[in-house]
Amino acid sequence: MKTLIIVTHPSLETSVVNKQWVEELRKYPEKYTVHELHKAYPDGNLDAQAEQRLIESHGPLVLQFPIYWFNCPPLLKSWLDEVLTYGWAYGSNGGDKLKNRQAALAVSAGIREENYREDGGYRYSLEQILSPFEATFLYCNADYRSFFAFYGRENEPGENVPGEENEPPASRLESSVADYLNFLDNL
């Protein structure tokens, strides 16, 4: 079955990394369904039942998003709250729709990898920061497959201001695209 990739980025058109990933994924419609939450729900009003049907019609599930304040964008949090409901994603009365479903994350971190360590600038690893997503998928009995990350270029806390000077070199971005596709192929 095709992999469903839930993309949550409030300004995908100005993104560098997530936009590139989406453009590449769209080249393989036989393998991936790219579902952009901000495009599907510009008013933020989710249709939970439609989202559940979409998940049910696919195989692996990937949540793709930029790290926002060491978490996910607000629309993705709403999606988790409204779609992964009792009786559907967990609990009794058919709450097994994610059971054994491969699930993973693809994130753009915006901060250098060395800052995501116990001795780094933020004292927590990206694995620790993303642990609530892992716990959510485990709670729903999904087969959590970890995450793929693209780290940014920030040198000092608060330095990463949007702009061309912070964009990754083209070769690094191209490499991330190939690595991301490889990650997805190995779910």
Secondary structure, DSSP 8 states (H G I E B T S, - for coil): --EEEEE--TTGGG-SHHHHHHHHHTT-TTTEEEEEHHHH-TTS---HHHHHHHHHT-SSEEEEEE-BTTB--HHHHHHHHHHS-BTTTBSSSS--TTTT-EEEEEEE--B-GGGSSTTSTTSS-HHHHTHHHHHHHHHTT-EEEEEEEE---BSSTT---SSGGGS--HHHHHHHHHHHHHHHHT-
